Amino acid sequence: MLSQARTRVVGHLSYYAITDNRERCSYYVYRATRILFKWLNRKSQRKAYTWESFSQALAWVGWPKPGVRKDLNPCRRAEAY
């Protein structure tokens, strides 16, 4: 289940992670992480994961970090300095 969710998040970031969209992509990753944690803990009466063990599971799967995948204006960085 974690690997399928990772695939979905990576696909979303591959399409939407462009220049000036970093904030919304990081919010998407944040919300996807929280929703996944919530749904994995609904399986039984007791919690399946603590936040620490969930973070370790995400690290093991290779949960993506938000960042710009495609820079649409590469000259902008040079102009800023």
C-alpha positions in Angstrom: 0.0 0.0 0.0 2.8 2.4 0.8 4.6 1.7 -2.5 1.3 2.4 -4.4 0.8 5.7 -2.6 4.5 6.5 -3.3 3.9 5.9 -7.0 0.9 8.2 -7.0 2.8 11.0 -5.2 5.8 10.7 -7.5 3.6 10.8 -10.6 1.9 13.9 -9.2 5.2 15.6 -8.5 6.6 14.6 -11.9 3.7 16.5 -13.6 3.1 19.4 -11.3 6.5 20.2 -9.7 7.5 23.0 -12.0 8.8 26.5 -11.3 6.7 28.6 -8.9 4.7 25.5 -7.8 6.8 24.2 -5.0 4.5 25.4 -2.2 1.5 23.6 -3.6 3.5 20.5 -4.3 4.9 20.4 -0.7 1.3 20.9 0.6 0.2 17.9 -1.6 2.9 15.7 -0.2 2.1 16.9 3.4 -1.7 16.1 2.9 -1.0 12.8 1.2 1.2 11.8 4.1 -1.3 12.7 6.8 -4.2 11.0 5.0 -2.2 7.8 4.5 -1.3 7.8 8.2 -4.9 8.3 9.1 -6.2 5.5 6.9 -3.5 3.0 8.0 -4.5 3.6 11.6 -8.2 2.8 10.9 -7.5 -0.9 10.4 -8.3 -1.9 14.0 -9.2 -0.7 17.4 -5.6 0.0 18.3 -3.2 2.2 16.4 -1.2 0.3 13.8 1.5 3.0 13.6 2.9 5.6 15.8 4.2 8.7 14.0 7.8 7.5 14.5 7.3 4.1 13.1 5.3 5.6 10.2 8.2 7.9 9.4 10.5 5.0 9.4 8.2 3.1 7.0 8.1 6.1 4.7 11.9 6.3 4.7 12.1 2.6 3.9 9.8 3.0 0.9 11.6 6.2 -0.2 8.8 8.7 0.2 9.5 11.6 -2.2 10.5 15.1 -1.1 8.9 18.0 -2.9 11.1 20.0 -5.1 11.2 21.6 -8.6 11.5 18.8 -11.1 11.4 21.1 -14.2 12.7 24.6 -14.1 10.8 26.6 -16.7 13.0 29.7 -16.4 16.6 28.6 -15.7 17.9 32.2 -16.2 15.9 33.5 -13.3 18.4 32.2 -10.7 21.2 34.0 -12.5 19.2 37.3 -12.6 18.5 37.1 -8.8 22.1 37.5 -7.9 
